[in-house]
Amino acid sequence: MAPSTIQKLKSAITGEQQDDSLITEINDATTLSWSTRIKGFIICFIVGVFCSVLGVIFLWKDVRLFAVFYSIGNVVALASTCFLMGPCKQLKNMFKEKRLIATIIMLTCLVLTLCAALWWSNKGLALVFCILQYFAMTWYCLSYIPFARDAVKKLCTSCLA
């Protein structure tokens, strides 16, 4: 790759100003109609939910399969939003300041879930990481709904008081 191409890719990932020709080429090659985006989102989201539910069913049979299917389901459901806003914008939104901690915890728990289930063979730890993954994913999703996190905080404090 020429140095200018590497610089264009780097600036596209970081969101810095750059020559729009590369971004325009990528955007033109991947532009989908709104109805195609909605269909892709719905199909991808349903597949993600199906994998997660299938994982829960496997909880009673094999914790490894539970952890794998549950984690894959979360990743696919999360990836479904790429159809709505595009992968670059999705990544930028995931790592905005208000979602940064939830995103890091969610991705870390996802990796630790798979490690605990597949490499460490620790069923209890895999289950704990799945639960943490669920809460981090919920907190992440709530960040897209205005004032939802504040409402959950108030609900929790009123329940504990």
C-alpha positions in Angstrom: 0.0 0.0 0.0 1.1 3.5 -0.7 1.8 5.7 2.3 -1.1 8.0 1.2 -3.5 5.0 1.3 -2.4 4.0 4.7 -2.9 7.6 5.9 -6.3 7.7 4.4 -7.3 4.4 6.1 -5.9 5.6 9.5 -7.7 8.9 9.3 -10.9 7.2 8.3 -10.7 4.9 11.3 -9.8 7.7 13.7 -12.4 10.1 12.3 -10.0 12.9 11.4 -10.4 15.0 8.3 -9.2 13.4 5.2 -9.6 13.4 1.5 -13.1 12.2 0.9 -12.3 10.2 -2.2 -11.6 6.9 -0.3 -14.6 7.3 1.9 -16.8 8.2 -1.0 -15.6 5.1 -2.9 -16.3 2.8 0.1 -19.7 4.5 0.7 -20.7 4.2 -2.9 -19.8 0.5 -3.0 -21.7 -0.3 0.2 -24.7 1.9 0.0 -27.9 0.0 0.7 -31.5 1.2 0.4 -33.4 2.0 3.5 -35.7 -1.0 3.1 -32.6 -3.3 2.6 -31.1 -1.8 5.8 -34.2 -2.5 7.8 -34.5 -6.1 6.4 -30.8 -6.7 7.2 -31.2 -5.3 10.7 -34.3 -7.4 11.4 -32.8 -10.6 10.1 -29.5 -10.1 11.9 -31.2 -9.2 15.1 -33.5 -12.2 15.0 -30.6 -14.5 14.3 -28.7 -13.0 17.3 -31.7 -13.4 19.6 -32.2 -17.0 18.3 -28.6 -17.8 19.1 -28.9 -16.3 22.6 -32.1 -18.2 23.3 -30.5 -21.4 21.9 -27.6 -20.7 24.3 -30.0 -20.5 27.2 -31.5 -23.8 26.2 -28.0 -25.3 26.2 -27.4 -24.0 29.7 -29.0 -27.1 31.1 -27.0 -29.5 28.8 -23.5 -28.0 28.3 -22.2 -24.7 29.7 -19.7 -24.5 26.9 -22.4 -24.5 24.2 -24.3 -22.0 26.3 -21.4 -19.6 26.6 -20.6 -19.9 22.8 -24.1 -19.4 21.5 -25.0 -16.7 24.0 -21.9 -14.7 23.1 -22.4 -15.2 19.4 -26.0 -14.1 19.8 -24.9 -10.9 21.5 -22.3 -10.2 18.9 -24.7 -10.8 16.0 -27.5 -8.7 17.7 -25.0 -5.9 18.2 -23.7 -6.2 14.6 -27.3 -5.8 13.4 -27.2 -2.1 14.1 -24.4 -1.8 11.5 -27.2 -2.1 8.9 -28.9 0.9 10.3 -26.0 3.3 10.8 -23.1 1.6 9.0 -20.1 -0.1 10.6 -17.9 3.0 11.0 -20.5 5.1 12.7 -21.5 2.1 14.9 -17.9 1.8 16.1 -17.6 5.5 16.7 -20.9 5.4 18.7 -19.8 2.4 20.7 -16.6 4.2 21.9 -18.2 7.6 22.7 -17.5 8.8 26.2 -20.9 7.9 27.5 -20.7 4.3 26.3 -17.0 3.6 26.6 -17.1 1.9 30.0 -20.1 -0.2 29.1 -18.5 -1.2 25.7 -15.2 -2.2 27.3 -16.9 -4.2 30.1 -19.2 -5.9 27.6 -16.4 -6.9 25.2 -14.1 -7.9 28.0 -16.9 -10.1 29.6 -17.6 -11.6 26.2 -14.0 -12.6 25.7 -13.7 -13.9 29.3 -17.0 -15.9 28.9 -15.5 -17.7 26.0 -12.1 -18.2 27.8 -13.8 -19.6 30.9 -16.0 -21.9 28.9 -13.6 -23.1 26.3 -10.1 -22.9 27.6 -10.4 -22.8 31.4 -13.3 -25.2 31.6 -14.7 -23.4 34.5 -18.5 -23.5 34.3 -19.2 -21.3 37.3 -16.9 -18.5 36.0 -18.4 -18.8 32.5 -21.9 -18.3 34.0 -20.7 -15.3 36.1 -19.1 -13.7 33.0 -22.4 -14.3 31.0 -24.4 -12.5 33.6 -21.9 -9.6 33.7 -22.1 -9.6 29.9 -25.9 -9.4 30.0 -25.8 -6.4 32.4 -23.1 -4.6 30.4 -25.0 -5.2 27.2 -28.2 -3.9 28.9 -26.5 -0.8 30.2 -24.9 -0.2 26.7 -28.3 -0.5 25.0 -29.9 1.9 27.6 -27.4 4.5 26.6 -29.2 4.9 23.3 -32.5 5.7 24.9 -32.7 9.3 26.3 -32.8 9.4 30.1 -33.1 5.6 30.4 -29.9 5.2 32.4 -31.1 8.0 34.8 -34.4 6.2 35.2 -32.7 2.9 36.0 -30.4 4.6 38.5 -33.4 6.2 40.3 -35.3 3.0 40.3 -32.4 1.1 41.8 -31.8 3.8 44.5 -35.4 3.9 45.4 -35.5 0.1 45.7 -32.4 0.0 47.9 -33.6 2.9 50.1 
